[in-house]
Amino acid sequence: MRDQAFAIYICFFLAEAGRAIHFVTVTWMIYYETEDPLVLGSLVGFGFLPSVLLIPWIGVIVDRWIRKRLVIIALLTSSGGMAVFLGVILLDHMQIGWIIGCHMLIQVAGSLFRPAIQAFVAEQFQVKELPVIYSRSSALGILGGLLGATAGGLMTGYLGVVVSAMVAACCFLAAVIVIQKLRENNGERKGIPTSEAAWRSLFNGFLYVSRDRLMIPLLVFMFHGQLVFHTSIGFLAAYTMEVLQQSAIVHGWLDATIALGGAAAGMAGAWWWRQAKHHVVTHSFFIIVLGLTIVFFSSSFYSAMIGLFLIGAGTTWVRVLLQSVQQMATDRAYHGRLASLRMLLNQGAVTISAPVFGFVAAQAGVEFIYGILTVSVVFCIVYGWVLSRKQRFKRLIEMAA
């Protein structure tokens, strides 16, 4: 099982490195070409639109098909999307529509990759092992994002977007090679033989959530963690140019700072779990509020780095540790659908909010986005305090402490 875990860690690392290189490259190129925060917000928002429409059905597919093969399909699709993106650049077809289309394809692939590999992990390891596996895989994934963001900024600034696109595609292909070597043991689902219609499976997933009072608050918290994370990195190019008045290289370093905070939080996930215990929600969101406040008032590179580091750490604890709680509380037959529902809420929020935040940035300044997010996260602190008093939540925390 140790070899299985190591391969999963490496797969997360490579996939997130490719994703980070792509995201840094495409957001910088869009803002460099247009100098319009609204266009940048549209890229971030519309990039998630196909995923939002497909995610509920992706969950049904994950619960019916072999998860390892779905992971491979997702990674190959991401690599193909980068190949198309590279072709658009080399053929000098730099229309915004082409770029957004490639971005959409890669986001859809990511929407398949995450629930598939999370469900794969959940059926390969025992319940008590999940917080450690998820924390470490997240840490390695974020470390990949850290190096990818740094490399993406440096390559974009010094070597150009062609090199960045090629390296991102290679990262996805390398992840395919790693995951392909994993054995399919007896715990893996070989497909669910069922006469149940797909729409009925989808409906039953929603019904399962509605009947479990713990799932809804967990989904709300993880949705806020994703919203803060994706919005922070999505508008970082505009923040770097407008507020800090720095270059693409600095943008890469700042993106890497968020990833560094996440990597540190991932490695310390088990420790934070034991320290915060059933207050893990309120304490994690307090870290996020502190980071958002610093970024909102910051006008220097160094203070912005501190704020972004805290945002990376806090959002990682919210997303990873509460994901562990949700997986432990979920029946194995629903892991795929629950993961997809979580992503539906997360990406749906980004799809709707990103253009709105783009309008706010164009009218009032990009720093005000971080101020708006602060108000939303304060609500989570209050709601988290209420959840910390629930006995079932306390038992789940203690189970893996």
C-alpha positions in Angstrom: 0.0 0.0 0.0 3.0 2.3 0.5 3.9 2.0 -3.1 0.2 2.8 -4.1 0.3 5.9 -1.9 3.6 7.1 -3.3 2.4 6.7 -6.9 -0.8 8.7 -6.1 1.4 11.5 -4.5 3.5 11.7 -7.6 0.4 11.7 -9.9 -1.0 14.6 -7.9 2.3 16.4 -8.1 2.6 16.2 -11.9 -1.0 16.9 -12.6 -1.0 20.1 -10.4 2.3 21.2 -11.9 0.8 21.0 -15.4 -2.3 22.8 -14.3 -0.4 25.6 -12.6 1.9 26.2 -15.6 -1.2 26.3 -17.8 -3.1 28.7 -15.6 -0.2 31.1 -15.0 0.5 31.2 -18.7 -3.0 31.7 -20.0 -4.1 34.3 -17.4 -1.0 36.3 -18.0 -1.3 36.1 -21.7 -5.0 37.2 -21.6 -4.4 40.1 -19.4 -1.2 41.1 -21.4 -3.2 41.1 -24.6 -6.3 42.9 -23.4 -5.4 44.8 -20.2 -9.0 44.3 -19.2 -9.9 42.7 -15.8 -13.4 42.0 -17.1 -12.0 39.8 -19.9 -9.7 38.0 -17.4 -12.8 37.4 -15.1 -14.7 36.1 -18.1 -11.8 33.6 -18.8 -11.9 32.4 -15.3 -15.7 32.2 -15.1 -16.4 30.8 -18.6 -13.6 28.3 -18.2 -15.7 26.5 -15.6 -19.0 26.7 -17.5 -18.8 23.3 -19.3 -17.6 21.7 -16.1 -20.6 23.0 -14.2 -23.0 21.5 -16.8 -21.2 18.1 -16.9 -20.1 17.6 -13.3 -23.3 16.0 -12.0 -23.1 13.3 -14.8 -19.3 12.9 -14.2 -20.2 11.8 -10.6 -22.5 9.1 -12.0 -19.8 7.9 -14.3 -17.2 7.8 -11.5 -19.6 5.7 -9.4 -20.1 3.2 -12.3 -16.8 2.9 -14.1 -13.2 1.9 -13.1 -11.8 5.0 -11.4 -8.2 4.4 -12.5 -9.1 4.4 -16.1 -11.1 7.6 -15.7 -8.0 9.3 -14.2 -6.0 8.3 -17.2 -8.6 9.6 -19.6 -8.7 12.9 -17.7 -4.9 13.3 -17.9 -4.8 12.5 -21.6 -7.5 15.0 -22.3 -5.6 17.7 -20.4 -2.5 16.9 -22.4 -4.5 17.1 -25.6 -5.9 20.5 -24.6 -2.4 21.8 -24.1 -1.5 20.5 -27.5 -4.4 22.4 -29.1 -3.4 25.5 -27.1 0.2 25.1 -28.4 -1.1 24.8 -32.0 -3.2 27.9 -31.6 -0.1 29.8 -30.6 2.2 28.4 -33.2 -0.3 29.0 -36.0 -0.8 32.6 -34.7 -4.5 32.2 -34.1 -4.5 34.3 -31.0 -8.3 35.0 -30.8 -9.7 35.0 -27.3 -12.3 32.4 -28.2 -9.7 29.8 -29.1 -7.8 30.4 -25.8 -11.0 30.2 -23.7 -12.0 27.0 -25.6 -8.8 25.3 -24.8 -9.0 26.5 -21.2 -12.6 25.0 -21.0 -11.4 21.6 -22.3 -8.6 21.5 -19.7 -11.0 22.5 -16.9 -13.5 19.7 -17.9 -10.6 17.2 -17.8 -9.8 18.5 -14.3 -13.4 18.1 -13.3 -13.1 14.4 -14.2 -9.6 13.9 -12.7 -10.4 15.1 -9.2 -13.5 13.1 -8.3 -12.1 10.0 -10.1 -8.8 10.0 -8.2 -10.5 11.0 -4.9 -12.9 8.1 -5.2 -10.0 5.8 -6.2 -8.1 6.8 -3.0 -11.2 6.3 -0.9 -11.6 2.7 -2.0 -7.9 1.8 -1.8 -7.3 2.8 1.8 -8.9 2.4 5.2 -11.0 5.2 6.6 -8.5 6.1 9.3 -5.8 6.5 6.7 -7.8 9.0 4.6 -6.8 12.2 6.4 -3.1 11.4 6.1 -3.4 10.3 2.4 -5.5 13.3 1.4 -3.3 15.7 3.4 -0.1 14.4 1.9 -1.4 14.1 -1.6 -2.7 17.6 -1.4 0.7 18.8 -0.1 2.4 17.1 -3.0 -0.2 18.5 -5.4 0.3 21.9 -4.0 4.0 21.6 -4.1 3.6 20.7 -7.8 1.5 23.8 -8.2 4.1 25.8 -6.4 6.9 24.7 -8.7 4.6 24.8 -11.7 3.5 28.4 -10.9 7.1 29.5 -10.4 8.3 27.7 -13.6 5.3 29.0 -15.5 6.1 32.6 -14.5 9.8 32.2 -15.3 9.2 30.5 -18.6 6.5 32.9 -19.7 8.8 35.9 -18.8 12.0 34.5 -20.3 11.2 31.8 -22.8 7.7 32.5 -23.9 4.3 30.8 -23.8 5.3 28.1 -26.3 7.8 26.5 -23.9 5.3 26.8 -21.0 2.6 25.0 -23.0 5.0 22.2 -24.0 6.2 21.6 -20.4 2.6 21.6 -19.1 1.6 18.9 -21.7 4.6 16.8 -20.7 3.6 17.0 -17.0 0.2 15.6 -17.8 1.7 12.8 -19.9 4.2 11.9 -17.1 1.3 11.6 -14.7 -0.4 9.1 -17.0 2.7 6.9 -17.0 2.8 7.0 -13.1 -0.9 6.2 -12.6 -0.8 3.5 -15.3 1.6 1.5 -13.1 -0.8 1.3 -10.2 -2.3 -2.1 -9.7 -6.1 -2.6 -9.6 -6.5 -4.5 -6.3 -9.6 -6.3 -5.1 -10.9 -3.1 -3.4 -11.3 -1.3 -6.7 -14.8 -1.1 -8.3 -15.0 -2.9 -11.6 -18.0 -1.1 -12.7 -21.4 -1.2 -10.9 -23.7 -3.7 -12.6 -27.1 -1.9 -12.2 -30.3 -1.5 -14.1 -30.8 1.9 -12.6 -31.0 4.7 -15.1 -28.3 7.4 -15.0 -30.8 10.1 -14.2 -32.1 8.0 -11.3 -28.5 7.6 -10.0 -28.0 11.3 -10.3 -31.3 12.0 -8.4 -30.4 9.5 -5.7 -27.1 11.4 -5.1 -28.9 14.6 -4.5 -31.4 12.8 -2.3 -28.6 11.3 -0.3 -27.1 14.7 0.4 -30.5 16.2 1.4 -31.1 13.5 4.0 -27.7 14.0 5.6 -27.6 17.2 7.7 -23.8 17.2 8.0 -23.2 17.2 4.2 -24.7 20.6 3.4 -22.6 22.6 5.9 -19.5 20.7 4.8 -20.2 21.5 1.1 -20.8 25.2 2.0 -17.5 25.4 3.8 -15.5 23.7 1.0 -17.3 25.9 -1.6 -16.0 29.0 0.2 -12.5 27.6 0.4 -12.5 26.9 -3.3 -14.1 30.3 -4.1 -11.4 32.2 -2.2 -8.6 30.1 -3.7 -9.7 30.3 -7.3 -10.6 33.9 -7.1 -7.3 34.8 -5.5 -5.2 33.1 -8.2 -7.6 34.1 -11.0 -7.2 37.8 -10.5 -3.5 37.6 -9.3 -2.3 38.8 -12.7 -4.4 42.0 -12.5 -3.4 42.5 -8.9 0.3 42.2 -9.7 0.0 44.7 -12.6 -2.4 47.2 -11.1 -1.7 47.2 -7.4 1.9 46.1 -7.2 2.9 47.3 -10.7 5.2 44.3 -11.2 6.0 41.9 -14.1 5.0 38.3 -15.1 8.0 37.0 -13.1 6.6 38.5 -9.9 3.2 37.1 -10.8 4.7 33.7 -10.9 6.3 34.2 -7.5 3.1 35.4 -6.0 1.2 32.4 -7.4 3.9 30.2 -6.0 3.5 31.8 -2.6 -0.1 30.7 -2.5 1.0 27.2 -3.4 3.8 27.3 -0.8 1.2 28.2 1.9 -0.9 25.3 0.7 2.0 22.9 0.6 3.0 23.8 4.2 -0.6 23.4 5.3 -0.8 20.0 3.6 2.3 18.7 5.2 1.0 20.0 8.6 -2.5 18.7 8.0 -2.5 15.9 10.5 -0.9 18.2 13.1 -3.5 21.0 12.5 -6.2 18.3 12.7 -5.0 17.3 16.2 -4.5 20.9 17.4 -7.7 22.5 16.1 -9.9 19.3 16.6 -13.6 20.2 16.2 -12.7 23.9 15.8 -10.8 23.1 12.6 -13.4 25.1 10.6 -13.3 28.3 12.6 -9.5 28.3 13.0 -8.9 27.7 9.3 -11.3 30.4 8.2 -9.7 32.8 10.6 -6.3 32.2 8.9 -8.1 33.0 5.5 -9.6 36.2 6.9 -6.2 37.4 8.1 -4.6 36.7 4.7 -7.4 38.4 2.8 -7.2 41.5 5.0 -3.4 41.8 4.5 -3.8 41.5 0.7 -6.6 44.0 0.6 -4.6 46.7 2.4 -1.2 45.8 0.9 0.7 47.8 -1.6 4.0 46.1 -1.4 5.3 42.8 -2.7 6.5 41.4 0.7 3.3 42.1 2.6 1.3 40.7 -0.3 3.4 37.5 -0.1 2.5 37.1 3.6 -1.2 37.5 2.9 -1.2 35.1 0.0 0.7 32.5 2.0 -2.0 32.6 4.7 -4.7 32.4 2.0 -3.0 29.3 0.6 -2.6 27.7 4.0 -6.2 28.4 5.2 -7.9 27.4 2.0 -5.9 24.1 1.9 -7.0 23.2 5.4 -10.6 23.9 4.6 -10.6 22.0 1.3 -8.5 19.0 2.3 -9.4 18.3 5.9 -13.1 18.9 5.4 -13.0 16.7 2.3 -11.6 14.0 4.6 -14.5 14.5 7.0 -17.0 14.3 4.1 -15.4 11.2 2.7 -15.5 9.5 6.1 -19.1 10.4 6.5 -20.1 9.2 3.0 -21.2 5.8 1.9 -18.7 4.3 -0.5 -21.3 3.9 -3.2 -21.8 7.7 -3.3 -18.1 8.9 -3.3 -18.1 9.9 -7.0 -21.4 11.7 -6.9 -20.5 13.5 -3.7 -17.2 14.6 -5.1 -18.9 15.8 -8.2 -21.6 17.7 -6.3 -18.8 19.4 -4.3 -17.1 20.4 -7.5 -20.5 21.6 -9.0 -20.9 24.0 -6.1 -17.3 25.1 -6.2 -17.0 25.7 -9.9 -20.6 27.0 -10.2 -19.7 29.7 -7.7 -16.6 30.6 -9.6 -18.5 30.7 -12.9 -21.0 33.1 -11.6 -18.7 35.2 -9.4 -15.7 35.7 -11.6 -17.4 38.0 -14.2 -18.9 39.9 -11.3 -15.6 40.3 -9.6 -14.1 41.3 -13.0 -16.6 44.1 -13.2 -15.9 45.2 -9.6 -12.1 45.2 -10.4 -12.7 47.3 -13.5 -14.8 49.8 -11.6 -13.3 50.0 -8.1 -9.9 48.3 -8.3 -8.9 44.6 -8.1 -8.0 44.8 -4.4 -11.7 45.3 -3.5 -12.3 41.6 -4.6 -10.3 40.5 -1.6 -12.3 42.8 0.7 -15.6 41.3 -0.6 -14.3 37.8 0.0 -13.4 38.7 3.6 -17.0 39.5 4.4 -18.2 36.1 3.0 -15.5 34.2 5.0 -16.6 35.8 8.3 -20.0 34.2 7.8 -18.2 30.8 7.6 -16.5 31.4 10.9 -19.8 31.9 12.6 -21.4 28.9 10.8 -18.3 26.8 11.7 -18.7 27.6 15.4 -22.2 26.2 15.2 -21.0 23.0 13.5 -18.2 22.5 16.1 -20.9 21.8 18.7 -22.5 18.9 16.7 -21.7 15.5 18.2 -21.4 13.7 14.9 -18.8 16.2 13.6 -16.8 15.8 16.8 -16.9 12.0 16.5 -15.6 12.1 12.9 -12.8 14.4 13.9 -11.8 12.1 16.8 -11.9 9.0 14.6 -8.8 10.1 12.6 -7.1 12.3 15.3 
